Amino acid sequence: MLPAEFIESQICENNSKKIHPQPMEEAMNHNIEAINSLISKLFTNISSLKTAYIQLQAAHTPL
């Protein structure tokens, strides 16, 4: 169990810290843009992988 003095000092220390809130709309817009970019890159990479796999299958298929 923590000593009461330690707990009180932690509470005072936490209360003295300033919080600078970010506008929610701006933060969400950045997140949406990042997610859209990530999804786009993901689909591009999956398409490239599928194309490479099709080429590999075609190379190993006897004529």
N, CA, C and O atoms as a Tripos MOL2 file, in Angstrom:
@<TRIPOS>MOLECULE
protein
  252   251    63     0     0
PROTEIN
NO_CHARGES

@<TRIPOS>ATOM
      1 N           0.8420   -1.1740    0.0000 N.3       1 MET1
      2 CA          0.0000    0.0000    0.0000 C.3       1 MET1
      3 C           0.8890    1.2390    0.0000 C.2       1 MET1
      4 O           1.9190    1.2690    0.6740 O.2       1 MET1
      5 N           0.4940    2.2540   -0.7510 N.am      2 LEU2
      6 CA          1.2870    3.4700   -0.8620 C.3       2 LEU2
      7 C           1.0490    4.3840    0.3350 C.2       2 LEU2
      8 O          -0.0690    4.4780    0.8430 O.2       2 LEU2
      9 N           2.1230    5.0660    0.7880 N.am      3 PRO3
     10 CA          1.9520    6.0110    1.8960 C.3       3 PRO3
     11 C           1.0560    7.1760    1.4780 C.2       3 PRO3
     12 O           1.0340    7.5710    0.3120 O.2       3 PRO3
     13 N           0.3270    7.7140    2.4360 N.am      4 ALA4
     14 CA         -0.6150    8.8040    2.1610 C.3       4 ALA4
     15 C           0.1100   10.0350    1.6280 C.2       4 ALA4
     16 O          -0.4190   10.7420    0.7700 O.2       4 ALA4
     17 N           1.3220   10.2990    2.1310 N.am      5 GLU5
     18 CA          2.0820   11.4710    1.6670 C.3       5 GLU5
     19 C           2.4060   11.3490    0.1810 C.2       5 GLU5
     20 O           2.3230   12.3290   -0.5590 O.2       5 GLU5
     21 N           2.7730   10.1490   -0.2510 N.am      6 PHE6
     22 CA          3.1040    9.9290   -1.6620 C.3       6 PHE6
     23 C           1.8750   10.1590   -2.5350 C.2       6 PHE6
     24 O           1.9570   10.8080   -3.5770 O.2       6 PHE6
     25 N           0.7540    9.6320   -2.1090 N.am      7 ILE7
     26 CA         -0.4850    9.7840   -2.8730 C.3       7 ILE7
     27 C          -0.8700   11.2560   -2.9620 C.2       7 ILE7
     28 O          -1.2560   11.7310   -4.0300 O.2       7 ILE7
     29 N          -0.7690   11.9860   -1.8410 N.am      8 GLU8
     30 CA         -1.1050   13.4120   -1.8470 C.3       8 GLU8
     31 C          -0.1690   14.1950   -2.7560 C.2       8 GLU8
     32 O          -0.6110   15.1030   -3.4600 O.2       8 GLU8
     33 N           1.1200   13.8570   -2.7520 N.am      9 SER9
     34 CA          2.0630   14.5740   -3.6140 C.3       9 SER9
     35 C           1.7670   14.2960   -5.0840 C.2       9 SER9
     36 O           1.9200   15.1840   -5.9230 O.2       9 SER9
     37 N           1.3450   13.0700   -5.4050 N.am     10 GLN10
     38 CA          0.9950   12.7370   -6.7850 C.3      10 GLN10
     39 C          -0.2540   13.4990   -7.2270 C.2      10 GLN10
     40 O          -0.3270   13.9710   -8.3610 O.2      10 GLN10
     41 N          -1.2330   13.6170   -6.3340 N.am     11 ILE11
     42 CA         -2.4600   14.3480   -6.6620 C.3      11 ILE11
     43 C          -2.1390   15.8150   -6.9100 C.2      11 ILE11
     44 O          -2.6300   16.4010   -7.8760 O.2      11 ILE11
     45 N          -1.3200   16.4170   -6.0480 N.am     12 CYS12
     46 CA         -0.9480   17.8260   -6.2290 C.3      12 CYS12
     47 C          -0.1570   18.0070   -7.5140 C.2      12 CYS12
     48 O          -0.3660   18.9810   -8.2380 O.2      12 CYS12
     49 N           0.7470   17.0840   -7.8040 N.am     13 GLU13
     50 CA          1.5590   17.1730   -9.0190 C.3      13 GLU13
     51 C           0.6740   17.0780  -10.2580 C.2      13 GLU13
     52 O           0.8630   17.8310  -11.2130 O.2      13 GLU13
     53 N          -0.2800   16.1680  -10.2470 N.am     14 ASN14
     54 CA         -1.1860   16.0170  -11.3850 C.3      14 ASN14
     55 C          -2.0940   17.2280  -11.5500 C.2      14 ASN14
     56 O          -2.4190   17.6060  -12.6750 O.2      14 ASN14
     57 N          -2.5070   17.8400  -10.4480 N.am     15 ASN15
     58 CA         -3.3840   19.0060  -10.5280 C.3      15 ASN15
     59 C          -2.6480   20.2360  -11.0340 C.2      15 ASN15
     60 O          -3.2790   21.1460  -11.5720 O.2      15 ASN15
     61 N          -1.3360   20.2860  -10.8760 N.am     16 SER16
     62 CA         -0.5820   21.4600  -11.3100 C.3      16 SER16
     63 C          -0.2490   21.4180  -12.7960 C.2      16 SER16
     64 O           0.1760   22.4280  -13.3570 O.2      16 SER16
     65 N          -0.4330   20.2760  -13.4410 N.am     17 LYS17
     66 CA         -0.1510   20.1680  -14.8710 C.3      17 LYS17
     67 C          -1.2670   20.8240  -15.6620 C.2      17 LYS17
     68 O          -2.4480   20.6750  -15.3460 O.2      17 LYS17
     69 N          -0.8690   21.5570  -16.7030 N.am     18 LYS18
     70 CA         -1.8600   22.2070  -17.5540 C.3      18 LYS18
     71 C          -2.2270   21.2860  -18.7060 C.2      18 LYS18
     72 O          -1.3850   20.5740  -19.2540 O.2      18 LYS18
     73 N          -3.4760   21.3190  -19.0480 N.am     19 ILE19
     74 CA         -3.9710   20.5280  -20.1660 C.3      19 ILE19
     75 C          -4.3620   21.4890  -21.2680 C.2      19 ILE19
     76 O          -5.1100   22.4410  -21.0460 O.2      19 ILE19
     77 N          -3.8510   21.2310  -22.4540 N.am     20 HIS20
     78 CA         -4.1670   22.0660  -23.6060 C.3      20 HIS20
     79 C          -5.0350   21.2510  -24.5480 C.2      20 HIS20
     80 O          -4.5210   20.4850  -25.3630 O.2      20 HIS20
     81 N          -6.3480   21.4100  -24.4430 N.am     21 PRO21
     82 CA         -7.2300   20.5990  -25.2870 C.3      21 PRO21
     83 C          -7.1100   20.9650  -26.7580 C.2      21 PRO21
     84 O          -6.9130   22.1280  -27.1110 O.2      21 PRO21
     85 N          -7.2290   19.9700  -27.5960 N.am     22 GLN22
     86 CA         -7.2100   20.1660  -29.0400 C.3      22 GLN22
     87 C          -8.6500   20.2040  -29.5250 C.2      22 GLN22
     88 O          -9.4990   19.4780  -29.0080 O.2      22 GLN22
     89 N          -8.9300   21.0430  -30.5130 N.am     23 PRO23
     90 CA        -10.2900   21.0310  -31.0700 C.3      23 PRO23
     91 C         -10.6120   19.6500  -31.6350 C.2      23 PRO23
     92 O          -9.8370   19.0970  -32.4150 O.2      23 PRO23
     93 N         -11.7410   19.1040  -31.2440 N.am     24 MET24
     94 CA        -12.0930   17.7420  -31.6420 C.3      24 MET24
     95 C         -12.2660   17.6060  -33.1450 C.2      24 MET24
     96 O         -11.8290   16.6130  -33.7270 O.2      24 MET24
     97 N         -12.8950   18.5830  -33.7830 N.am     25 GLU25
     98 CA        -13.1320   18.4720  -35.2180 C.3      25 GLU25
     99 C         -11.8210   18.4180  -35.9860 C.2      25 GLU25
    100 O         -11.6700   17.6250  -36.9150 O.2      25 GLU25
    101 N         -10.8740   19.2640  -35.5960 N.am     26 GLU26
    102 CA         -9.5830   19.2860  -36.2890 C.3      26 GLU26
    103 C          -8.8380   17.9750  -36.0800 C.2      26 GLU26
    104 O          -8.2690   17.4260  -37.0230 O.2      26 GLU26
    105 N          -8.8370   17.4760  -34.8650 N.am     27 ALA27
    106 CA         -8.1570   16.2130  -34.5710 C.3      27 ALA27
    107 C          -8.8110   15.0660  -35.3310 C.2      27 ALA27
    108 O          -8.1200   14.1860  -35.8430 O.2      27 ALA27
    109 N         -10.1350   15.0710  -35.4080 N.am     28 MET28
    110 CA        -10.8320   13.9930  -36.1150 C.3      28 MET28
    111 C         -10.5750   14.0720  -37.6100 C.2      28 MET28
    112 O         -10.4650   13.0390  -38.2700 O.2      28 MET28
    113 N         -10.4760   15.2900  -38.1620 N.am     29 ASN29
    114 CA        -10.1970   15.4330  -39.5890 C.3      29 ASN29
    115 C          -8.8310   14.8570  -39.9260 C.2      29 ASN29
    116 O          -8.6690   14.1930  -40.9500 O.2      29 ASN29
    117 N          -7.8430   15.1100  -39.0620 N.am     30 HIS30
    118 CA         -6.5070   14.5590  -39.3050 C.3      30 HIS30
    119 C          -6.5450   13.0360  -39.2280 C.2      30 HIS30
    120 O          -5.8970   12.3550  -40.0230 O.2      30 HIS30
    121 N          -7.2970   12.5080  -38.2790 N.am     31 ASN31
    122 CA         -7.4000   11.0550  -38.1400 C.3      31 ASN31
    123 C          -8.0910   10.4380  -39.3440 C.2      31 ASN31
    124 O          -7.6670    9.3900  -39.8310 O.2      31 ASN31
    125 N          -9.1440   11.0700  -39.8270 N.am     32 ILE32
    126 CA         -9.8680   10.5390  -40.9830 C.3      32 ILE32
    127 C          -8.9710   10.5450  -42.2120 C.2      32 ILE32
    128 O          -8.9660    9.5880  -42.9860 O.2      32 ILE32
    129 N          -8.2090   11.6280  -42.3930 N.am     33 GLU33
    130 CA         -7.2940   11.7040  -43.5330 C.3      33 GLU33
    131 C          -6.2320   10.6130  -43.4430 C.2      33 GLU33
    132 O          -5.9010    9.9820  -44.4470 O.2      33 GLU33
    133 N          -5.7050   10.3920  -42.2590 N.am     34 ALA34
    134 CA         -4.6820    9.3630  -42.0690 C.3      34 ALA34
    135 C          -5.2610    7.9720  -42.3230 C.2      34 ALA34
    136 O          -4.6120    7.1320  -42.9480 O.2      34 ALA34
    137 N          -6.4630    7.7310  -41.8470 N.am     35 ILE35
    138 CA         -7.1020    6.4300  -42.0580 C.3      35 ILE35
    139 C          -7.3840    6.2100  -43.5340 C.2      35 ILE35
    140 O          -7.1470    5.1210  -44.0560 O.2      35 ILE35
    141 N          -7.8920    7.2460  -44.2150 N.am     36 ASN36
    142 CA         -8.1570    7.1180  -45.6510 C.3      36 ASN36
    143 C          -6.8830    6.8280  -46.4250 C.2      36 ASN36
    144 O          -6.8840    6.0020  -47.3390 O.2      36 ASN36
    145 N          -5.8070    7.4950  -46.0710 N.am     37 SER37
    146 CA         -4.5230    7.2600  -46.7290 C.3      37 SER37
    147 C          -4.0420    5.8330  -46.4750 C.2      37 SER37
    148 O          -3.5610    5.1630  -47.3890 O.2      37 SER37
    149 N          -4.1720    5.3750  -45.2420 N.am     38 LEU38
    150 CA         -3.7530    4.0200  -44.8890 C.3      38 LEU38
    151 C          -4.5640    2.9780  -45.6530 C.2      38 LEU38
    152 O          -4.0030    2.0100  -46.1670 O.2      38 LEU38
    153 N          -5.8670    3.1660  -45.7290 N.am     39 ILE39
    154 CA         -6.7250    2.2170  -46.4490 C.3      39 ILE39
    155 C          -6.3730    2.1980  -47.9290 C.2      39 ILE39
    156 O          -6.3270    1.1330  -48.5450 O.2      39 ILE39
    157 N          -6.1240    3.3710  -48.4990 N.am     40 SER40
    158 CA         -5.7530    3.4470  -49.9140 C.3      40 SER40
    159 C          -4.4530    2.6940  -50.1770 C.2      40 SER40
    160 O          -4.3530    1.9360  -51.1420 O.2      40 SER40
    161 N          -3.4590    2.9050  -49.3160 N.am     41 LYS41
    162 CA         -2.1770    2.2070  -49.4730 C.3      41 LYS41
    163 C          -2.3550    0.7000  -49.2930 C.2      41 LYS41
    164 O          -1.7270   -0.0950  -49.9930 O.2      41 LYS41
    165 N          -3.2080    0.3210  -48.3600 N.am     42 LEU42
    166 CA         -3.4610   -1.0960  -48.1090 C.3      42 LEU42
    167 C          -4.0660   -1.7670  -49.3370 C.2      42 LEU42
    168 O          -3.6200   -2.8410  -49.7420 O.2      42 LEU42
    169 N          -5.0810   -1.1390  -49.9330 N.am     43 PHE43
    170 CA         -5.7000   -1.7090  -51.1290 C.3      43 PHE43
    171 C          -4.7240   -1.7480  -52.2990 C.2      43 PHE43
    172 O          -4.7380   -2.7010  -53.0790 O.2      43 PHE43
    173 N          -3.8790   -0.7300  -52.4330 N.am     44 THR44
    174 CA         -2.8740   -0.7240  -53.4980 C.3      44 THR44
    175 C          -1.9070   -1.8870  -53.3210 C.2      44 THR44
    176 O          -1.5800   -2.5750  -54.2880 O.2      44 THR44
    177 N          -1.4520   -2.1080  -52.1020 N.am     45 ASN45
    178 CA         -0.5210   -3.2040  -51.8370 C.3      45 ASN45
    179 C          -1.1730   -4.5650  -52.0480 C.2      45 ASN45
    180 O          -0.5390   -5.4820  -52.5720 O.2      45 ASN45
    181 N          -2.4230   -4.7020  -51.6480 N.am     46 ILE46
    182 CA         -3.1250   -5.9740  -51.8550 C.3      46 ILE46
    183 C          -3.2950   -6.2420  -53.3430 C.2      46 ILE46
    184 O          -3.1130   -7.3720  -53.7950 O.2      46 ILE46
    185 N          -3.6410   -5.2120  -54.1050 N.am     47 SER47
    186 CA         -3.7950   -5.3780  -55.5550 C.3      47 SER47
    187 C          -2.4780   -5.7860  -56.1980 C.2      47 SER47
    188 O          -2.4570   -6.6480  -57.0770 O.2      47 SER47
    189 N          -1.3800   -5.1750  -55.7690 N.am     48 SER48
    190 CA         -0.0630   -5.5370  -56.3000 C.3      48 SER48
    191 C           0.2760   -6.9810  -55.9680 C.2      48 SER48
    192 O           0.8140   -7.7060  -56.8050 O.2      48 SER48
    193 N          -0.0370   -7.3950  -54.7540 N.am     49 LEU49
    194 CA          0.2300   -8.7670  -54.3350 C.3      49 LEU49
    195 C          -0.6010   -9.7560  -55.1510 C.2      49 LEU49
    196 O          -0.0940  -10.8000  -55.5620 O.2      49 LEU49
    197 N          -1.8640   -9.4370  -55.3870 N.am     50 LYS50
    198 CA         -2.7180  -10.3160  -56.1960 C.3      50 LYS50
    199 C          -2.1890  -10.4250  -57.6220 C.2      50 LYS50
    200 O          -2.1780  -11.5100  -58.2030 O.2      50 LYS50
    201 N          -1.7500   -9.2940  -58.1870 N.am     51 THR51
    202 CA         -1.2030   -9.3030  -59.5480 C.3      51 THR51
    203 C           0.0520  -10.1630  -59.6150 C.2      51 THR51
    204 O           0.2200  -10.9460  -60.5510 O.2      51 THR51
    205 N           0.9260  -10.0230  -58.6340 N.am     52 ALA52
    206 CA          2.1530  -10.8200  -58.6100 C.3      52 ALA52
    207 C           1.8280  -12.3050  -58.4700 C.2      52 ALA52
    208 O           2.4920  -13.1390  -59.0860 O.2      52 ALA52
    209 N           0.8230  -12.6460  -57.6730 N.am     53 TYR53
    210 CA          0.4390  -14.0430  -57.4930 C.3      53 TYR53
    211 C          -0.1260  -14.6240  -58.7880 C.2      53 TYR53
    212 O           0.1670  -15.7660  -59.1390 O.2      53 TYR53
    213 N          -0.9280  -13.8440  -59.4890 N.am     54 ILE54
    214 CA         -1.4730  -14.3030  -60.7810 C.3      54 ILE54
    215 C          -0.3430  -14.5410  -61.7750 C.2      54 ILE54
    216 O          -0.3610  -15.5250  -62.5150 O.2      54 ILE54
    217 N           0.6370  -13.6460  -61.7930 N.am     55 GLN55
    218 CA          1.7830  -13.8180  -62.6920 C.3      55 GLN55
    219 C           2.5800  -15.0600  -62.3180 C.2      55 GLN55
    220 O           3.0550  -15.7770  -63.1980 O.2      55 GLN55
    221 N           2.7280  -15.3180  -61.0440 N.am     56 LEU56
    222 CA          3.4430  -16.5120  -60.5890 C.3      56 LEU56
    223 C           2.6980  -17.7720  -61.0200 C.2      56 LEU56
    224 O           3.3110  -18.7280  -61.4940 O.2      56 LEU56
    225 N           1.3850  -17.7720  -60.8560 N.am     57 GLN57
    226 CA          0.5950  -18.9270  -61.2860 C.3      57 GLN57
    227 C           0.7120  -19.1360  -62.7940 C.2      57 GLN57
    228 O           0.8470  -20.2690  -63.2550 O.2      57 GLN57
    229 N           0.6620  -18.0620  -63.5540 N.am     58 ALA58
    230 CA          0.7570  -18.1650  -65.0150 C.3      58 ALA58
    231 C           2.1190  -18.7040  -65.4300 C.2      58 ALA58
    232 O           2.2150  -19.4570  -66.3980 O.2      58 ALA58
    233 N           3.1660  -18.3300  -64.7130 N.am     59 ALA59
    234 CA          4.5110  -18.7880  -65.0510 C.3      59 ALA59
    235 C           4.6750  -20.2840  -64.7820 C.2      59 ALA59
    236 O           5.4760  -20.9430  -65.4450 O.2      59 ALA59
    237 N           3.9380  -20.8220  -63.8310 N.am     60 HIS60
    238 CA          4.0740  -22.2380  -63.4760 C.3      60 HIS60
    239 C           3.0240  -23.1280  -64.1270 C.2      60 HIS60
    240 O           3.0140  -24.3390  -63.9050 O.2      60 HIS60
    241 N           2.1510  -22.5470  -64.9170 N.am     61 THR61
    242 CA          1.1180  -23.3340  -65.5960 C.3      61 THR61
    243 C           1.6660  -23.8390  -66.9240 C.2      61 THR61
    244 O           2.0670  -23.0450  -67.7760 O.2      61 THR61
    245 N           1.6860  -25.1660  -67.1040 N.am     62 PRO62
    246 CA          2.1830  -25.6870  -68.3830 C.3      62 PRO62
    247 C           1.2050  -25.3700  -69.5170 C.2      62 PRO62
    248 O          -0.0110  -25.3530  -69.3280 O.2      62 PRO62
    249 N           1.7640  -25.1260  -70.6760 N.am     63 LEU63
    250 CA          0.9230  -24.8250  -71.8450 C.3      63 LEU63
    251 C           0.5620  -26.0610  -72.5930 C.2      63 LEU63
    252 O          -0.1400  -25.9890  -73.6020 O.2      63 LEU63
@<TRIPOS>BOND
     1     1     2 1
     2     2     3 1
     3     3     4 2
     4     3     5 am
     5     5     6 1
     6     6     7 1
     7     7     8 2
     8     7     9 am
     9     9    10 1
    10    10    11 1
    11    11    12 2
    12    11    13 am
    13    13    14 1
    14    14    15 1
    15    15    16 2
    16    15    17 am
    17    17    18 1
    18    18    19 1
    19    19    20 2
    20    19    21 am
    21    21    22 1
    22    22    23 1
    23    23    24 2
    24    23    25 am
    25    25    26 1
    26    26    27 1
    27    27    28 2
    28    27    29 am
    29    29    30 1
    30    30    31 1
    31    31    32 2
    32    31    33 am
    33    33    34 1
    34    34    35 1
    35    35    36 2
    36    35    37 am
    37    37    38 1
    38    38    39 1
    39    39    40 2
    40    39    41 am
    41    41    42 1
    42    42    43 1
    43    43    44 2
    44    43    45 am
    45    45    46 1
    46    46    47 1
    47    47    48 2
    48    47    49 am
    49    49    50 1
    50    50    51 1
    51    51    52 2
    52    51    53 am
    53    53    54 1
    54    54    55 1
    55    55    56 2
    56    55    57 am
    57    57    58 1
    58    58    59 1
    59    59    60 2
    60    59    61 am
    61    61    62 1
    62    62    63 1
    63    63    64 2
    64    63    65 am
    65    65    66 1
    66    66    67 1
    67    67    68 2
    68    67    69 am
    69    69    70 1
    70    70    71 1
    71    71    72 2
    72    71    73 am
    73    73    74 1
    74    74    75 1
    75    75    76 2
    76    75    77 am
    77    77    78 1
    78    78    79 1
    79    79    80 2
    80    79    81 am
    81    81    82 1
    82    82    83 1
    83    83    84 2
    84    83    85 am
    85    85    86 1
    86    86    87 1
    87    87    88 2
    88    87    89 am
    89    89    90 1
    90    90    91 1
    91    91    92 2
    92    91    93 am
    93    93    94 1
    94    94    95 1
    95    95    96 2
    96    95    97 am
    97    97    98 1
    98    98    99 1
    99    99   100 2
   100    99   101 am
   101   101   102 1
   102   102   103 1
   103   103   104 2
   104   103   105 am
   105   105   106 1
   106   106   107 1
   107   107   108 2
   108   107   109 am
   109   109   110 1
   110   110   111 1
   111   111   112 2
   112   111   113 am
   113   113   114 1
   114   114   115 1
   115   115   116 2
   116   115   117 am
   117   117   118 1
   118   118   119 1
   119   119   120 2
   120   119   121 am
   121   121   122 1
   122   122   123 1
   123   123   124 2
   124   123   125 am
   125   125   126 1
   126   126   127 1
   127   127   128 2
   128   127   129 am
   129   129   130 1
   130   130   131 1
   131   131   132 2
   132   131   133 am
   133   133   134 1
   134   134   135 1
   135   135   136 2
   136   135   137 am
   137   137   138 1
   138   138   139 1
   139   139   140 2
   140   139   141 am
   141   141   142 1
   142   142   143 1
   143   143   144 2
   144   143   145 am
   145   145   146 1
   146   146   147 1
   147   147   148 2
   148   147   149 am
   149   149   150 1
   150   150   151 1
   151   151   152 2
   152   151   153 am
   153   153   154 1
   154   154   155 1
   155   155   156 2
   156   155   157 am
   157   157   158 1
   158   158   159 1
   159   159   160 2
   160   159   161 am
   161   161   162 1
   162   162   163 1
   163   163   164 2
   164   163   165 am
   165   165   166 1
   166   166   167 1
   167   167   168 2
   168   167   169 am
   169   169   170 1
   170   170   171 1
   171   171   172 2
   172   171   173 am
   173   173   174 1
   174   174   175 1
   175   175   176 2
   176   175   177 am
   177   177   178 1
   178   178   179 1
   179   179   180 2
   180   179   181 am
   181   181   182 1
   182   182   183 1
   183   183   184 2
   184   183   185 am
   185   185   186 1
   186   186   187 1
   187   187   188 2
   188   187   189 am
   189   189   190 1
   190   190   191 1
   191   191   192 2
   192   191   193 am
   193   193   194 1
   194   194   195 1
   195   195   196 2
   196   195   197 am
   197   197   198 1
   198   198   199 1
   199   199   200 2
   200   199   201 am
   201   201   202 1
   202   202   203 1
   203   203   204 2
   204   203   205 am
   205   205   206 1
   206   206   207 1
   207   207   208 2
   208   207   209 am
   209   209   210 1
   210   210   211 1
   211   211   212 2
   212   211   213 am
   213   213   214 1
   214   214   215 1
   215   215   216 2
   216   215   217 am
   217   217   218 1
   218   218   219 1
   219   219   220 2
   220   219   221 am
   221   221   222 1
   222   222   223 1
   223   223   224 2
   224   223   225 am
   225   225   226 1
   226   226   227 1
   227   227   228 2
   228   227   229 am
   229   229   230 1
   230   230   231 1
   231   231   232 2
   232   231   233 am
   233   233   234 1
   234   234   235 1
   235   235   236 2
   236   235   237 am
   237   237   238 1
   238   238   239 1
   239   239   240 2
   240   239   241 am
   241   241   242 1
   242   242   243 1
   243   243   244 2
   244   243   245 am
   245   245   246 1
   246   246   247 1
   247   247   248 2
   248   247   249 am
   249   249   250 1
   250   250   251 1
   251   251   252 2
@<TRIPOS>SUBSTRUCTURE
     1 MET1         2 RESIDUE 1 A MET
     2 LEU2         6 RESIDUE 1 A LEU
     3 PRO3        10 RESIDUE 1 A PRO
     4 ALA4        14 RESIDUE 1 A ALA
     5 GLU5        18 RESIDUE 1 A GLU
     6 PHE6        22 RESIDUE 1 A PHE
     7 ILE7        26 RESIDUE 1 A ILE
     8 GLU8        30 RESIDUE 1 A GLU
     9 SER9        34 RESIDUE 1 A SER
    10 GLN10       38 RESIDUE 1 A GLN
    11 ILE11       42 RESIDUE 1 A ILE
    12 CYS12       46 RESIDUE 1 A CYS
    13 GLU13       50 RESIDUE 1 A GLU
    14 ASN14       54 RESIDUE 1 A ASN
    15 ASN15       58 RESIDUE 1 A ASN
    16 SER16       62 RESIDUE 1 A SER
    17 LYS17       66 RESIDUE 1 A LYS
    18 LYS18       70 RESIDUE 1 A LYS
    19 ILE19       74 RESIDUE 1 A ILE
    20 HIS20       78 RESIDUE 1 A HIS
    21 PRO21       82 RESIDUE 1 A PRO
    22 GLN22       86 RESIDUE 1 A GLN
    23 PRO23       90 RESIDUE 1 A PRO
    24 MET24       94 RESIDUE 1 A MET
    25 GLU25       98 RESIDUE 1 A GLU
    26 GLU26      102 RESIDUE 1 A GLU
    27 ALA27      106 RESIDUE 1 A ALA
    28 MET28      110 RESIDUE 1 A MET
    29 ASN29      114 RESIDUE 1 A ASN
    30 HIS30      118 RESIDUE 1 A HIS
    31 ASN31      122 RESIDUE 1 A ASN
    32 ILE32      126 RESIDUE 1 A ILE
    33 GLU33      130 RESIDUE 1 A GLU
    34 ALA34      134 RESIDUE 1 A ALA
    35 ILE35      138 RESIDUE 1 A ILE
    36 ASN36      142 RESIDUE 1 A ASN
    37 SER37      146 RESIDUE 1 A SER
    38 LEU38      150 RESIDUE 1 A LEU
    39 ILE39      154 RESIDUE 1 A ILE
    40 SER40      158 RESIDUE 1 A SER
    41 LYS41      162 RESIDUE 1 A LYS
    42 LEU42      166 RESIDUE 1 A LEU
    43 PHE43      170 RESIDUE 1 A PHE
    44 THR44      174 RESIDUE 1 A THR
    45 ASN45      178 RESIDUE 1 A ASN
    46 ILE46      182 RESIDUE 1 A ILE
    47 SER47      186 RESIDUE 1 A SER
    48 SER48      190 RESIDUE 1 A SER
    49 LEU49      194 RESIDUE 1 A LEU
    50 LYS50      198 RESIDUE 1 A LYS
    51 THR51      202 RESIDUE 1 A THR
    52 ALA52      206 RESIDUE 1 A ALA
    53 TYR53      210 RESIDUE 1 A TYR
    54 ILE54      214 RESIDUE 1 A ILE
    55 GLN55      218 RESIDUE 1 A GLN
    56 LEU56      222 RESIDUE 1 A LEU
    57 GLN57      226 RESIDUE 1 A GLN
    58 ALA58      230 RESIDUE 1 A ALA
    59 ALA59      234 RESIDUE 1 A ALA
    60 HIS60      238 RESIDUE 1 A HIS
    61 THR61      242 RESIDUE 1 A THR
    62 PRO62      246 RESIDUE 1 A PRO
    63 LEU63      250 RESIDUE 1 A LEU
